[in-house]
Amino acid sequence: MKKEIIICIIVVIAIVLGNVITQNYTNESVKILSDELDELKINLNNKLEKQEEKPKEELSKKIEKITNDWELRHDKLAYYIEHNELEKVEDNLTSLNSLISTEEYAEAIKELDKSIFILKHIEEKYAFNLENIF
């Protein structure tokens, strides 16, 4: 009986520890990508309002950097997050890239907002709290 209790405690500790590690990585990934997308949104708004003339190439490089960062994080996130959730972000980033390259900035801002929303949704969905446990 004592062995079973010790094994159960070890398993619970391992689960909680694993969840804390994955949640920290998810939170870090969402924060970094959301910050980069917010910065891109500011650049797009400025370009749309003609306040700042950023070259299209600079915006394309920024979205390419965001996409590369996402690809690096995607591999690790795919271990414990549903693939369809990750694919939504990837689809939005692809759409965002094509909209920036065709200079449809108003539509790009909408896709950018969707990407940020989905990232926040992933963060909330996989948070370690009583609502998600039960």
Number of C-alpha atoms within 10 A of each C-alpha: 5 7 8 9 10 11 11 12 12 12 12 12 12 12 12 13 12 12 16 14 11 20 18 14 15 23 17 13 19 21 16 15 19 20 13 17 21 16 13 18 18 12 20 25 17 14 19 16 10 10 10 12 12 13 9 15 11 11 19 17 12 18 22 15 13 19 20 12 15 20 13 10 16 19 10 13 18 14 10 12 16 11 12 10 14 18 13 15 23 17 13 20 23 15 16 24 23 15 18 20 16 11 16 14 19 15 14 24 22 13 21 24 17 16 22 21 14 18 23 15 14 19 19 15 13 17 19 15 10 7 8 10 8 5
